[in-house]
Amino acid sequence: MKAHYGNASILKDGRVVFNICGNEYRLVVKINYEFFTIYIRFIGTHAEYDQIDSQTI
């Protein structure tokens, strides 16, 4: 993942955080690698991201 998306932050439990538009927005996804499925858990501004727990959302 990091090889293709250098700005991605890998979290535990298959979650990944992407910085979008020069770190103005954040995208949190949960990836099920076994079934090749991505679940969008959150998308919002950096300020909104600071108010959530990316591991539980």
C-alpha positions in Angstrom: 0.0 0.0 0.0 2.7 2.4 1.0 4.6 1.8 -2.3 1.6 3.1 -4.3 0.3 5.6 -1.9 3.1 7.2 0.0 0.9 9.5 1.9 -1.2 6.7 3.4 -1.0 5.9 7.1 -1.4 2.2 7.9 -3.4 1.5 11.0 -4.1 -1.8 12.7 -7.2 -4.0 11.8 -7.0 -3.2 8.0 -7.6 0.5 8.4 -5.8 3.1 6.2 -5.8 6.9 6.4 -5.2 8.9 3.2 -4.2 12.5 3.1 -6.1 14.3 0.3 -5.5 17.8 -1.3 -2.2 18.5 0.5 -3.5 17.2 3.9 -6.6 19.3 3.8 -8.9 16.3 3.8 -8.7 12.8 5.3 -10.1 9.5 4.1 -10.4 6.6 6.4 -11.1 3.2 4.9 -11.2 -0.4 6.2 -9.8 -2.9 3.8 -10.9 -6.5 3.7 -8.0 -8.0 1.8 -9.5 -11.5 1.6 -12.6 -10.3 -0.3 -10.9 -7.4 -2.1 -13.4 -5.0 -0.5 -12.9 -1.4 0.7 -15.3 0.2 3.2 -15.2 4.0 3.5 -15.4 4.8 7.2 -14.9 8.6 7.2 -14.2 11.4 4.8 -13.9 15.0 6.0 -11.6 17.9 6.7 -8.4 17.6 8.8 -10.2 19.4 11.6 -13.1 17.0 11.6 -10.7 14.1 11.5 -9.0 15.3 14.7 -12.4 14.9 16.5 -12.8 11.2 15.7 -11.1 8.0 16.7 -10.0 6.4 13.4 -9.7 3.0 15.0 -13.4 2.8 16.0 -15.3 4.8 13.4 
